[in-house]
Amino acid sequence: MRPRAFRVAQSIRVEPLAPFASGLATFLLFVAPQPVCLGAAVSRILNLSPSSGQQADSESSKQSPDSLARALATALSQGQDKRAREILGEILKQPQLDPDFLLAVGGQFAQHDRYAEAALAFSRCLADHPAVFEAHYNLALAEFAEGKLAEALAALEAAPHRSAAQELALLYLRGKVEYGLGKKTEAERDLTAAFSRAPQQESYALDLGLYYLQQHAYDQAARVLERGATLNPQSPFLHLGLSLAQFLGGRKAQSLESAEKLLKVQPDFSPAFLLAAFVLDVNGRLKDAEKLAAQGLARPRPTAYLYYLHAAILVKLESKDYDRILKELALAGRDIPDCCLCSLTASKVHKAQCNFPAATADLEQAVRFAPDYADAWYRLASLYDRVGRKADAAQARIRFERLKADKEDRETNMLRKGFLQTLSGEGQSAGSQ
């Protein structure tokens, strides 16, 4: 018989290296740690009142596990969180339960991002069936999703594994948890081992490639991601990661080629438009960059970073379409946290309109977002001078002089961060799917 893990989900993409796994149920492959005492944890998470507990005792004597599972599915689908917790309490008071049943209950909660409750179901499965590998592994996943990395690692280390597939799954997840704990050497070792044994697994290639990207080891990242992309030609994330690694590694022509190739198979993939347009922008091909960015904005769910980039390119092209530029910057600033570049670009537009108070306010916001932003302080000093704020101008110049040695490319760094968030499964509400 094949492991439960493969019966639950074998080919669905796992969110790589995200500090809090999204959609954990699609991640359910196996299961979790040493037996735990459920009493206090159940009371804390379920938060059942005496009356609801009495009701649970009464109903548990009347309902079978299968009927409770159906009621749980209904409660979760209707957003009845309190009722779902009550039903879980009823389930956990049942005598010996089948491991598949408990795994399914935990999976239902995980599908609705209720990881604390999922962990309770997996812990009960572990307590009743300590030899079941899936109980250990899925508990580790739930702890990982909750950000309880030490607990997740302990669960994995306690998991009994007998097959090569189980050992491989442990290596991979352990590498993800170790990276979250800052154990970079161990994380690289385990992620490399998992990828070496199964390079055809999209997530294994993506997580190892992402690890190297985050360590600025761009050539190593490109090698891993290129192999993964070759074995998974329809994966937009592997191709995007490859293009990003090539760009950050100084191979701009290859990066553009990879991004354009990705757009041919994924024509609505907004991050690919973003990266391709940015490479064109960096290479000075502003009109081509603007055209491609505009095409990306016309697609469904464009990423916020693409709004910023298109607006910034229009400013470089000295466009007079100020309303559009400001609107796009507002859309970008809504979803990009503390977007000092959005504020600085808006200040350029307001200055071109001779709206100096607004331009000044934009730059003041930029330096609030990024107090070490030398260019913003330089521009702010000039505007203060223009409106007669001499003392403020002098202070702004002092700040600039202290910071001017900083040659950080903020635009590249901001977009790099955005791409890494996309590859790690974070922040995809802005159209990165």
Secondary structure, DSSP 8 states (H G I E B T S, - for coil): ---HHHHH-SSS---TT-SS-SSGGGG-SSB--S----HHHHHHHH---HHHHHHHHHHHTTS-HHHHHHHHHHHHHTT-HHHHHHHHHHHHTSSS--HHHHHHHHHHHHHTT-HHHHHHHHHHHHHH-TT-HHHHHHHHHHHHHTT-HHHHHHHHHH----SHHHHHHHHHHHHHHHHHTT-HHHHHHHHHHHHHH-TT-HHHHHHHHHHHHHTT-HHHHHHHHHHHHHH-TT-HHHHHHHHHHHHHTT-HHHHHHHHHHHHHH-TT-HHHHHHHHHHHHHTT-HHHHHHHHHHHHTSSS--HHHHHHHHHHHHHTT---HHHHHHHHHHHHHHSTT-HHHHHHHHHHHHHTT-HHHHHHHHHHHHHH-TT-HHHHHHHHHHHHHTT-HHHHHHHHHHHHHHTT----HHHHHHHHHHHHHHTT-SGGGTT-
